[in-house]
Amino acid sequence: MTCPICGKATNATARPFCSKRCADLDLARWLNGSYAVPSDDPEDADELDQALDLERTRSEKEKRH
Ligand SMILES: [Zn+2]
């Protein structure tokens, strides 16, 4: 089985993904309603971190409603 995000081999601890990062990316993709295509480009990793930070900020705001 391969990671649906990046196509690498699945890690048993992060199934069905290869890593926590890909699991987070999949979650962020769902939450943001957009399909980000990941790559090994470090800049993409930065974008993922930024997207996750944005999502966390938004979630925090919604909790305070
Ligand atoms: Zn992956």
N, CA, C, O and the ligand as a Tripos MOL2 file, in Angstrom:
@<TRIPOS>MOLECULE
protein
  261   259    66     0     0
PROTEIN
NO_CHARGES

@<TRIPOS>ATOM
      1 N           0.8500   -1.1910    0.0000 N.3       1 MET1
      2 CA          0.0000    0.0000    0.0000 C.3       1 MET1
      3 C           0.8900    1.2470    0.0000 C.2       1 MET1
      4 O           1.9480    1.2810    0.6280 O.2       1 MET1
      5 N           0.4300    2.2560   -0.7160 N.am      2 THR2
      6 CA          1.2130    3.4850   -0.7850 C.3       2 THR2
      7 C           0.4070    4.6620   -0.2490 C.2       2 THR2
      8 O          -0.8230    4.6460   -0.2350 O.2       2 THR2
      9 N           1.1240    5.6620    0.1840 N.am      3 CYS3
     10 CA          0.5230    6.8750    0.7270 C.3       3 CYS3
     11 C          -0.3020    7.5650   -0.3590 C.2       3 CYS3
     12 O           0.2100    7.8100   -1.4510 O.2       3 CYS3
     13 N          -1.5730    7.8850   -0.0820 N.am      4 PRO4
     14 CA         -2.4100    8.5640   -1.0890 C.3       4 PRO4
     15 C          -1.9690    9.9990   -1.3360 C.2       4 PRO4
     16 O          -2.3780   10.6130   -2.3220 O.2       4 PRO4
     17 N          -1.1510   10.5280   -0.4620 N.am      5 ILE5
     18 CA         -0.7030   11.9160   -0.6000 C.3       5 ILE5
     19 C           0.5190   12.0140   -1.4750 C.2       5 ILE5
     20 O           0.5440   12.7960   -2.4250 O.2       5 ILE5
     21 N           1.5440   11.2240   -1.1660 N.am      6 CYS6
     22 CA          2.8060   11.3780   -1.8790 C.3       6 CYS6
     23 C           3.2200   10.1190   -2.6110 C.2       6 CYS6
     24 O           4.1700   10.1470   -3.3930 O.2       6 CYS6
     25 N           2.5260    9.0090   -2.3740 N.am      7 GLY7
     26 CA          2.8240    7.7900   -3.1180 C.3       7 GLY7
     27 C           3.9640    6.9650   -2.5410 C.2       7 GLY7
     28 O           4.3560    5.9500   -3.1160 O.2       7 GLY7
     29 N           4.4970    7.4020   -1.4010 N.am      8 LYS8
     30 CA          5.5460    6.6040   -0.7680 C.3       8 LYS8
     31 C           4.9120    5.4340   -0.0140 C.2       8 LYS8
     32 O           3.6930    5.3550    0.1400 O.2       8 LYS8
     33 N           5.7690    4.5380    0.4460 N.am      9 ALA9
     34 CA          5.2790    3.3690    1.1750 C.3       9 ALA9
     35 C           4.5970    3.8050    2.4630 C.2       9 ALA9
     36 O           5.0670    4.7000    3.1660 O.2       9 ALA9
     37 N           3.4710    3.1480    2.7570 N.am     10 THR10
     38 CA          2.7190    3.4970    3.9600 C.3      10 THR10
     39 C           3.4720    3.1030    5.2180 C.2      10 THR10
     40 O           4.1050    2.0490    5.2780 O.2      10 THR10
     41 N           3.3940    3.9660    6.2180 N.am     11 ASN11
     42 CA          3.9880    3.6720    7.5220 C.3      11 ASN11
     43 C           2.8790    3.1330    8.4280 C.2      11 ASN11
     44 O           1.8020    3.7230    8.5150 O.2      11 ASN11
     45 N           3.1430    2.0260    9.0920 N.am     12 ALA12
     46 CA          2.1150    1.3860    9.9140 C.3      12 ALA12
     47 C           1.5600    2.3160   10.9780 C.2      12 ALA12
     48 O           0.3960    2.1980   11.3610 O.2      12 ALA12
     49 N           2.3730    3.2310   11.4550 N.am     13 THR13
     50 CA          1.9340    4.1280   12.5210 C.3      13 THR13
     51 C           1.1410    5.3090   11.9920 C.2      13 THR13
     52 O           0.5620    6.0690   12.7680 O.2      13 THR13
     53 N           1.1090    5.4680   10.6800 N.am     14 ALA14
     54 CA          0.4270    6.6350   10.1100 C.3      14 ALA14
     55 C          -0.5370    6.2150    9.0110 C.2      14 ALA14
     56 O          -0.9450    7.0430    8.1970 O.2      14 ALA14
     57 N          -0.9120    4.9150    8.9760 N.am     15 ARG15
     58 CA         -1.8100    4.4450    7.9300 C.3      15 ARG15
     59 C          -3.0410    5.3290    7.7850 C.2      15 ARG15
     60 O          -3.5440    5.8200    8.7950 O.2      15 ARG15
     61 N          -3.5510    5.5560    6.5720 N.am     16 PRO16
     62 CA         -2.9940    5.0070    5.3240 C.3      16 PRO16
     63 C          -1.9060    5.8750    4.7230 C.2      16 PRO16
     64 O          -1.6050    5.7750    3.5340 O.2      16 PRO16
     65 N          -1.3290    6.7100    5.5310 N.am     17 PHE17
     66 CA         -0.3150    7.6360    5.0120 C.3      17 PHE17
     67 C           1.0810    7.1340    5.3460 C.2      17 PHE17
     68 O           1.2520    6.1590    6.0770 O.2      17 PHE17
     69 N           2.0850    7.8300    4.7870 N.am     18 CYS18
     70 CA          3.4680    7.4220    5.0140 C.3      18 CYS18
     71 C           4.0230    8.1070    6.2520 C.2      18 CYS18
     72 O           5.0410    7.6840    6.7990 O.2      18 CYS18
     73 N           3.3570    9.1610    6.6890 N.am     19 SER19
     74 CA          3.8980    9.9300    7.8040 C.3      19 SER19
     75 C           2.8090   10.8170    8.3870 C.2      19 SER19
     76 O           1.7680   11.0400    7.7700 O.2      19 SER19
     77 N           3.0710   11.3160    9.5870 N.am     20 LYS20
     78 CA          2.1400   12.2440   10.2130 C.3      20 LYS20
     79 C           1.9440   13.4750    9.3350 C.2      20 LYS20
     80 O           0.8520   14.0380    9.2640 O.2      20 LYS20
     81 N           3.0390   13.8850    8.6590 N.am     21 ARG21
     82 CA          2.9510   15.0790    7.8160 C.3      21 ARG21
     83 C           1.9220   14.8850    6.7140 C.2      21 ARG21
     84 O           1.1210   15.7780    6.4370 O.2      21 ARG21
     85 N           1.9480   13.7160    6.0870 N.am     22 CYS22
     86 CA          0.9910   13.4810    5.0110 C.3      22 CYS22
     87 C          -0.4260   13.3700    5.5740 C.2      22 CYS22
     88 O          -1.3830   13.8060    4.9330 O.2      22 CYS22
     89 N          -0.5650   12.7900    6.7670 N.am     23 ALA23
     90 CA         -1.8830   12.7340    7.3970 C.3      23 ALA23
     91 C          -2.3930   14.1430    7.6680 C.2      23 ALA23
     92 O          -3.5660   14.4450    7.4460 O.2      23 ALA23
     93 N          -1.5030   14.9970    8.1480 N.am     24 ASP24
     94 CA         -1.8790   16.3920    8.4030 C.3      24 ASP24
     95 C          -2.2310   17.0940    7.1050 C.2      24 ASP24
     96 O          -3.1720   17.8850    7.0470 O.2      24 ASP24
     97 N          -1.4630   16.7960    6.0630 N.am     25 LEU25
     98 CA         -1.7240   17.4260    4.7750 C.3      25 LEU25
     99 C          -3.1010   17.0150    4.2630 C.2      25 LEU25
    100 O          -3.8490   17.8390    3.7370 O.2      25 LEU25
    101 N          -3.4250   15.7500    4.4200 N.am     26 ASP26
    102 CA         -4.7300   15.2770    3.9690 C.3      26 ASP26
    103 C          -5.8410   15.9650    4.7520 C.2      26 ASP26
    104 O          -6.8600   16.3640    4.1880 O.2      26 ASP26
    105 N          -5.6290   16.0990    6.0600 N.am     27 LEU27
    106 CA         -6.6210   16.7700    6.9040 C.3      27 LEU27
    107 C          -6.7770   18.2290    6.4810 C.2      27 LEU27
    108 O          -7.8910   18.7330    6.3440 O.2      27 LEU27
    109 N          -5.6560   18.8890    6.2800 N.am     28 ALA28
    110 CA         -5.6960   20.3030    5.8840 C.3      28 ALA28
    111 C          -6.3880   20.4480    4.5340 C.2      28 ALA28
    112 O          -7.1180   21.4100    4.2940 O.2      28 ALA28
    113 N          -6.1460   19.4800    3.6600 N.am     29 ARG29
    114 CA         -6.7560   19.5290    2.3390 C.3      29 ARG29
    115 C          -8.2720   19.4630    2.4630 C.2      29 ARG29
    116 O          -9.0020   20.2000    1.8010 O.2      29 ARG29
    117 N          -8.7190   18.5730    3.3170 N.am     30 TRP30
    118 CA        -10.1670   18.4630    3.5320 C.3      30 TRP30
    119 C         -10.7220   19.7500    4.1300 C.2      30 TRP30
    120 O         -11.7310   20.2850    3.6700 O.2      30 TRP30
    121 N         -10.0440   20.2320    5.1610 N.am     31 LEU31
    122 CA        -10.5440   21.3980    5.8780 C.3      31 LEU31
    123 C         -10.5420   22.6350    4.9930 C.2      31 LEU31
    124 O         -11.4450   23.4680    5.0750 O.2      31 LEU31
    125 N          -9.5360   22.7470    4.1580 N.am     32 ASN32
    126 CA         -9.4310   23.9300    3.3120 C.3      32 ASN32
    127 C         -10.2530   23.8000    2.0430 C.2      32 ASN32
    128 O         -10.4720   24.7830    1.3350 O.2      32 ASN32
    129 N         -10.7060   22.5910    1.7550 N.am     33 GLY33
    130 CA        -11.5060   22.3870    0.5560 C.3      33 GLY33
    131 C         -10.7180   22.5470   -0.7230 C.2      33 GLY33
    132 O         -11.2840   22.8050   -1.7860 O.2      33 GLY33
    133 N          -9.4210   22.3960   -0.6210 N.am     34 SER34
    134 CA         -8.5990   22.5190   -1.8130 C.3      34 SER34
    135 C          -7.6520   21.3370   -1.8950 C.2      34 SER34
    136 O          -7.3320   20.7060   -0.8870 O.2      34 SER34
    137 N          -7.2150   21.0530   -3.0860 N.am     35 TYR35
    138 CA         -6.3540   19.9000   -3.2960 C.3      35 TYR35
    139 C          -4.9380   20.3940   -3.5630 C.2      35 TYR35
    140 O          -4.6210   20.8400   -4.6660 O.2      35 TYR35
    141 N          -4.0980   20.3110   -2.5460 N.am     36 ALA36
    142 CA         -2.7050   20.7210   -2.7090 C.3      36 ALA36
    143 C          -1.8800   19.5340   -3.1710 C.2      36 ALA36
    144 O          -1.9750   18.4450   -2.6050 O.2      36 ALA36
    145 N          -1.0970   19.7400   -4.1670 N.am     37 VAL37
    146 CA         -0.2480   18.6630   -4.6580 C.3      37 VAL37
    147 C           1.1130   18.7600   -3.9800 C.2      37 VAL37
    148 O           1.8650   19.7050   -4.2190 O.2      37 VAL37
    149 N           1.4230   17.7970   -3.1460 N.am     38 PRO38
    150 CA          2.6940   17.8490   -2.4220 C.3      38 PRO38
    151 C           3.8650   17.4210   -3.3010 C.2      38 PRO38
    152 O           3.6890   16.7670   -4.3290 O.2      38 PRO38
    153 N           5.0260   17.7950   -2.8820 N.am     39 SER39
    154 CA          6.2350   17.3600   -3.5730 C.3      39 SER39
    155 C           7.3700   17.3640   -2.5640 C.2      39 SER39
    156 O           7.1640   17.6860   -1.3940 O.2      39 SER39
    157 N           8.5390   17.0150   -3.0010 N.am     40 ASP40
    158 CA          9.6820   17.0240   -2.0960 C.3      40 ASP40
    159 C          10.2950   18.4140   -1.9890 C.2      40 ASP40
    160 O          11.3030   18.6030   -1.3080 O.2      40 ASP40
    161 N           9.6860   19.3800   -2.6590 N.am     41 ASP41
    162 CA         10.2070   20.7450   -2.6080 C.3      41 ASP41
    163 C          10.0400   21.3110   -1.2040 C.2      41 ASP41
    164 O           8.9200   21.3630   -0.6960 O.2      41 ASP41
    165 N          11.1140   21.7300   -0.5740 N.am     42 PRO42
    166 CA         11.0160   22.2690    0.7980 C.3      42 PRO42
    167 C          10.0390   23.4320    0.8980 C.2      42 PRO42
    168 O           9.4260   23.6300    1.9470 O.2      42 PRO42
    169 N           9.8870   24.1910   -0.1540 N.am     43 GLU43
    170 CA          8.9610   25.3210   -0.1160 C.3      43 GLU43
    171 C           7.5260   24.8300    0.0490 C.2      43 GLU43
    172 O           6.7040   25.4960    0.6770 O.2      43 GLU43
    173 N           7.2320   23.6670   -0.5140 N.am     44 ASP44
    174 CA          5.8980   23.1130   -0.3440 C.3      44 ASP44
    175 C           5.6650   22.7340    1.1120 C.2      44 ASP44
    176 O           4.5610   22.8900    1.6330 O.2      44 ASP44
    177 N           6.7070   22.2380    1.7630 N.am     45 ALA45
    178 CA          6.5780   21.8870    3.1760 C.3      45 ALA45
    179 C           6.2790   23.1380    3.9820 C.2      45 ALA45
    180 O           5.4680   23.1020    4.9080 O.2      45 ALA45
    181 N           6.9240   24.2380    3.6390 N.am     46 ASP46
    182 CA          6.6350   25.4910    4.3230 C.3      46 ASP46
    183 C           5.1910   25.9040    4.1070 C.2      46 ASP46
    184 O           4.5220   26.3670    5.0310 O.2      46 ASP46
    185 N           4.7180   25.7360    2.8890 N.am     47 GLU47
    186 CA          3.3320   26.0980    2.6050 C.3      47 GLU47
    187 C           2.3810   25.2280    3.4070 C.2      47 GLU47
    188 O           1.3420   25.6930    3.8750 O.2      47 GLU47
    189 N           2.7460   23.9560    3.5630 N.am     48 LEU48
    190 CA          1.9070   23.0680    4.3550 C.3      48 LEU48
    191 C           1.8680   23.5450    5.8000 C.2      48 LEU48
    192 O           0.8030   23.6130    6.4120 O.2      48 LEU48
    193 N           3.0280   23.8710    6.3340 N.am     49 ASP49
    194 CA          3.0570   24.3520    7.7170 C.3      49 ASP49
    195 C           2.2100   25.6090    7.8640 C.2      49 ASP49
    196 O           1.4830   25.7630    8.8460 O.2      49 ASP49
    197 N           2.3030   26.5000    6.8960 N.am     50 GLN50
    198 CA          1.5230   27.7310    6.9610 C.3      50 GLN50
    199 C           0.0270   27.4180    6.8820 C.2      50 GLN50
    200 O          -0.7760   28.0190    7.5950 O.2      50 GLN50
    201 N          -0.3350   26.4890    6.0230 N.am     51 ALA51
    202 CA         -1.7430   26.1260    5.8820 C.3      51 ALA51
    203 C          -2.2630   25.5200    7.1800 C.2      51 ALA51
    204 O          -3.3870   25.7940    7.6010 O.2      51 ALA51
    205 N          -1.4210   24.6850    7.8130 N.am     52 LEU52
    206 CA         -1.8450   24.0700    9.0650 C.3      52 LEU52
    207 C          -1.9520   25.1210   10.1590 C.2      52 LEU52
    208 O          -2.8740   25.0760   10.9740 O.2      52 LEU52
    209 N          -1.0240   26.0610   10.1850 N.am     53 ASP53
    210 CA         -1.1010   27.1270   11.1880 C.3      53 ASP53
    211 C          -2.3740   27.9430   10.9930 C.2      53 ASP53
    212 O          -3.0540   28.2830   11.9610 O.2      53 ASP53
    213 N          -2.6910   28.2510    9.7490 N.am     54 LEU54
    214 CA         -3.9070   28.9960    9.4560 C.3      54 LEU54
    215 C          -5.1190   28.2140    9.9360 C.2      54 LEU54
    216 O          -6.0380   28.7800   10.5280 O.2      54 LEU54
    217 N          -5.1170   26.9080    9.6780 N.am     55 GLU55
    218 CA         -6.2560   26.0940   10.0630 C.3      55 GLU55
    219 C          -6.3880   26.0490   11.5720 C.2      55 GLU55
    220 O          -7.4950   26.1190   12.1040 O.2      55 GLU55
    221 N          -5.2480   25.9300   12.2750 N.am     56 ARG56
    222 CA         -5.3030   25.9140   13.7360 C.3      56 ARG56
    223 C          -5.8520   27.2410   14.2490 C.2      56 ARG56
    224 O          -6.6660   27.2630   15.1730 O.2      56 ARG56
    225 N          -5.4170   28.3260   13.6620 N.am     57 THR57
    226 CA         -5.8910   29.6390   14.0900 C.3      57 THR57
    227 C          -7.3930   29.7520   13.8740 C.2      57 THR57
    228 O          -8.1220   30.2540   14.7290 O.2      57 THR57
    229 N          -7.8440   29.2780   12.7190 N.am     58 ARG58
    230 CA         -9.2710   29.3590   12.4160 C.3      58 ARG58
    231 C         -10.0600   28.4940   13.3870 C.2      58 ARG58
    232 O         -11.1210   28.8970   13.8650 O.2      58 ARG58
    233 N          -9.5410   27.2990   13.6800 N.am     59 SER59
    234 CA        -10.2380   26.4080   14.6050 C.3      59 SER59
    235 C         -10.3290   27.0340   15.9890 C.2      59 SER59
    236 O         -11.3600   26.9480   16.6560 O.2      59 SER59
    237 N          -9.2440   27.6620   16.4100 N.am     60 GLU60
    238 CA         -9.2580   28.3110   17.7200 C.3      60 GLU60
    239 C         -10.3330   29.3940   17.7600 C.2      60 GLU60
    240 O         -11.0610   29.5140   18.7460 O.2      60 GLU60
    241 N         -10.4300   30.1640   16.7130 N.am     61 LYS61
    242 CA        -11.4320   31.2270   16.6780 C.3      61 LYS61
    243 C         -12.8450   30.6560   16.7350 C.2      61 LYS61
    244 O         -13.7240   31.1960   17.4070 O.2      61 LYS61
    245 N         -13.0430   29.5480   16.0120 N.am     62 GLU62
    246 CA        -14.3870   28.9580   16.0070 C.3      62 GLU62
    247 C         -14.7520   28.4270   17.3680 C.2      62 GLU62
    248 O         -15.9180   28.4670   17.7620 O.2      62 GLU62
    249 N         -13.7600   27.9230   18.0990 N.am     63 LYS63
    250 CA        -14.0450   27.3920   19.4380 C.3      63 LYS63
    251 C         -14.5090   28.5040   20.3750 C.2      63 LYS63
    252 O         -15.2780   28.2640   21.3060 O.2      63 LYS63
    253 N         -14.0380   29.7100   20.1210 N.am     64 ARG64
    254 CA        -14.3700   30.8150   21.0340 C.3      64 ARG64
    255 C         -15.7690   31.3770   20.7550 C.2      64 ARG64
    256 O         -16.2460   32.2180   21.5170 O.2      64 ARG64
    257 N         -16.4240   30.9420   19.7060 N.am     65 HIS65
    258 CA        -17.7300   31.4820   19.3860 C.3      65 HIS65
    259 C         -18.7310   31.2140   20.5030 C.2      65 HIS65
    260 O         -19.8930   31.6060   20.3970 O.2      65 HIS65
    261 ZN          3.1060   10.4690    2.1810 Zn       66 ZN66
@<TRIPOS>BOND
     1     1     2 1
     2     2     3 1
     3     3     4 2
     4     3     5 am
     5     5     6 1
     6     6     7 1
     7     7     8 2
     8     7     9 am
     9     9    10 1
    10    10    11 1
    11    11    12 2
    12    11    13 am
    13    13    14 1
    14    14    15 1
    15    15    16 2
    16    15    17 am
    17    17    18 1
    18    18    19 1
    19    19    20 2
    20    19    21 am
    21    21    22 1
    22    22    23 1
    23    23    24 2
    24    23    25 am
    25    25    26 1
    26    26    27 1
    27    27    28 2
    28    27    29 am
    29    29    30 1
    30    30    31 1
    31    31    32 2
    32    31    33 am
    33    33    34 1
    34    34    35 1
    35    35    36 2
    36    35    37 am
    37    37    38 1
    38    38    39 1
    39    39    40 2
    40    39    41 am
    41    41    42 1
    42    42    43 1
    43    43    44 2
    44    43    45 am
    45    45    46 1
    46    46    47 1
    47    47    48 2
    48    47    49 am
    49    49    50 1
    50    50    51 1
    51    51    52 2
    52    51    53 am
    53    53    54 1
    54    54    55 1
    55    55    56 2
    56    55    57 am
    57    57    58 1
    58    58    59 1
    59    59    60 2
    60    59    61 am
    61    61    62 1
    62    62    63 1
    63    63    64 2
    64    63    65 am
    65    65    66 1
    66    66    67 1
    67    67    68 2
    68    67    69 am
    69    69    70 1
    70    70    71 1
    71    71    72 2
    72    71    73 am
    73    73    74 1
    74    74    75 1
    75    75    76 2
    76    75    77 am
    77    77    78 1
    78    78    79 1
    79    79    80 2
    80    79    81 am
    81    81    82 1
    82    82    83 1
    83    83    84 2
    84    83    85 am
    85    85    86 1
    86    86    87 1
    87    87    88 2
    88    87    89 am
    89    89    90 1
    90    90    91 1
    91    91    92 2
    92    91    93 am
    93    93    94 1
    94    94    95 1
    95    95    96 2
    96    95    97 am
    97    97    98 1
    98    98    99 1
    99    99   100 2
   100    99   101 am
   101   101   102 1
   102   102   103 1
   103   103   104 2
   104   103   105 am
   105   105   106 1
   106   106   107 1
   107   107   108 2
   108   107   109 am
   109   109   110 1
   110   110   111 1
   111   111   112 2
   112   111   113 am
   113   113   114 1
   114   114   115 1
   115   115   116 2
   116   115   117 am
   117   117   118 1
   118   118   119 1
   119   119   120 2
   120   119   121 am
   121   121   122 1
   122   122   123 1
   123   123   124 2
   124   123   125 am
   125   125   126 1
   126   126   127 1
   127   127   128 2
   128   127   129 am
   129   129   130 1
   130   130   131 1
   131   131   132 2
   132   131   133 am
   133   133   134 1
   134   134   135 1
   135   135   136 2
   136   135   137 am
   137   137   138 1
   138   138   139 1
   139   139   140 2
   140   139   141 am
   141   141   142 1
   142   142   143 1
   143   143   144 2
   144   143   145 am
   145   145   146 1
   146   146   147 1
   147   147   148 2
   148   147   149 am
   149   149   150 1
   150   150   151 1
   151   151   152 2
   152   151   153 am
   153   153   154 1
   154   154   155 1
   155   155   156 2
   156   155   157 am
   157   157   158 1
   158   158   159 1
   159   159   160 2
   160   159   161 am
   161   161   162 1
   162   162   163 1
   163   163   164 2
   164   163   165 am
   165   165   166 1
   166   166   167 1
   167   167   168 2
   168   167   169 am
   169   169   170 1
   170   170   171 1
   171   171   172 2
   172   171   173 am
   173   173   174 1
   174   174   175 1
   175   175   176 2
   176   175   177 am
   177   177   178 1
   178   178   179 1
   179   179   180 2
   180   179   181 am
   181   181   182 1
   182   182   183 1
   183   183   184 2
   184   183   185 am
   185   185   186 1
   186   186   187 1
   187   187   188 2
   188   187   189 am
   189   189   190 1
   190   190   191 1
   191   191   192 2
   192   191   193 am
   193   193   194 1
   194   194   195 1
   195   195   196 2
   196   195   197 am
   197   197   198 1
   198   198   199 1
   199   199   200 2
   200   199   201 am
   201   201   202 1
   202   202   203 1
   203   203   204 2
   204   203   205 am
   205   205   206 1
   206   206   207 1
   207   207   208 2
   208   207   209 am
   209   209   210 1
   210   210   211 1
   211   211   212 2
   212   211   213 am
   213   213   214 1
   214   214   215 1
   215   215   216 2
   216   215   217 am
   217   217   218 1
   218   218   219 1
   219   219   220 2
   220   219   221 am
   221   221   222 1
   222   222   223 1
   223   223   224 2
   224   223   225 am
   225   225   226 1
   226   226   227 1
   227   227   228 2
   228   227   229 am
   229   229   230 1
   230   230   231 1
   231   231   232 2
   232   231   233 am
   233   233   234 1
   234   234   235 1
   235   235   236 2
   236   235   237 am
   237   237   238 1
   238   238   239 1
   239   239   240 2
   240   239   241 am
   241   241   242 1
   242   242   243 1
   243   243   244 2
   244   243   245 am
   245   245   246 1
   246   246   247 1
   247   247   248 2
   248   247   249 am
   249   249   250 1
   250   250   251 1
   251   251   252 2
   252   251   253 am
   253   253   254 1
   254   254   255 1
   255   255   256 2
   256   255   257 am
   257   257   258 1
   258   258   259 1
   259   259   260 2
@<TRIPOS>SUBSTRUCTURE
     1 MET1         2 RESIDUE 1 A MET
     2 THR2         6 RESIDUE 1 A THR
     3 CYS3        10 RESIDUE 1 A CYS
     4 PRO4        14 RESIDUE 1 A PRO
     5 ILE5        18 RESIDUE 1 A ILE
     6 CYS6        22 RESIDUE 1 A CYS
     7 GLY7        26 RESIDUE 1 A GLY
     8 LYS8        30 RESIDUE 1 A LYS
     9 ALA9        34 RESIDUE 1 A ALA
    10 THR10       38 RESIDUE 1 A THR
    11 ASN11       42 RESIDUE 1 A ASN
    12 ALA12       46 RESIDUE 1 A ALA
    13 THR13       50 RESIDUE 1 A THR
    14 ALA14       54 RESIDUE 1 A ALA
    15 ARG15       58 RESIDUE 1 A ARG
    16 PRO16       62 RESIDUE 1 A PRO
    17 PHE17       66 RESIDUE 1 A PHE
    18 CYS18       70 RESIDUE 1 A CYS
    19 SER19       74 RESIDUE 1 A SER
    20 LYS20       78 RESIDUE 1 A LYS
    21 ARG21       82 RESIDUE 1 A ARG
    22 CYS22       86 RESIDUE 1 A CYS
    23 ALA23       90 RESIDUE 1 A ALA
    24 ASP24       94 RESIDUE 1 A ASP
    25 LEU25       98 RESIDUE 1 A LEU
    26 ASP26      102 RESIDUE 1 A ASP
    27 LEU27      106 RESIDUE 1 A LEU
    28 ALA28      110 RESIDUE 1 A ALA
    29 ARG29      114 RESIDUE 1 A ARG
    30 TRP30      118 RESIDUE 1 A TRP
    31 LEU31      122 RESIDUE 1 A LEU
    32 ASN32      126 RESIDUE 1 A ASN
    33 GLY33      130 RESIDUE 1 A GLY
    34 SER34      134 RESIDUE 1 A SER
    35 TYR35      138 RESIDUE 1 A TYR
    36 ALA36      142 RESIDUE 1 A ALA
    37 VAL37      146 RESIDUE 1 A VAL
    38 PRO38      150 RESIDUE 1 A PRO
    39 SER39      154 RESIDUE 1 A SER
    40 ASP40      158 RESIDUE 1 A ASP
    41 ASP41      162 RESIDUE 1 A ASP
    42 PRO42      166 RESIDUE 1 A PRO
    43 GLU43      170 RESIDUE 1 A GLU
    44 ASP44      174 RESIDUE 1 A ASP
    45 ALA45      178 RESIDUE 1 A ALA
    46 ASP46      182 RESIDUE 1 A ASP
    47 GLU47      186 RESIDUE 1 A GLU
    48 LEU48      190 RESIDUE 1 A LEU
    49 ASP49      194 RESIDUE 1 A ASP
    50 GLN50      198 RESIDUE 1 A GLN
    51 ALA51      202 RESIDUE 1 A ALA
    52 LEU52      206 RESIDUE 1 A LEU
    53 ASP53      210 RESIDUE 1 A ASP
    54 LEU54      214 RESIDUE 1 A LEU
    55 GLU55      218 RESIDUE 1 A GLU
    56 ARG56      222 RESIDUE 1 A ARG
    57 THR57      226 RESIDUE 1 A THR
    58 ARG58      230 RESIDUE 1 A ARG
    59 SER59      234 RESIDUE 1 A SER
    60 GLU60      238 RESIDUE 1 A GLU
    61 LYS61      242 RESIDUE 1 A LYS
    62 GLU62      246 RESIDUE 1 A GLU
    63 LYS63      250 RESIDUE 1 A LYS
    64 ARG64      254 RESIDUE 1 A ARG
    65 HIS65      258 RESIDUE 1 A HIS
    66 ZN66       261 GROUP 0 **** ****
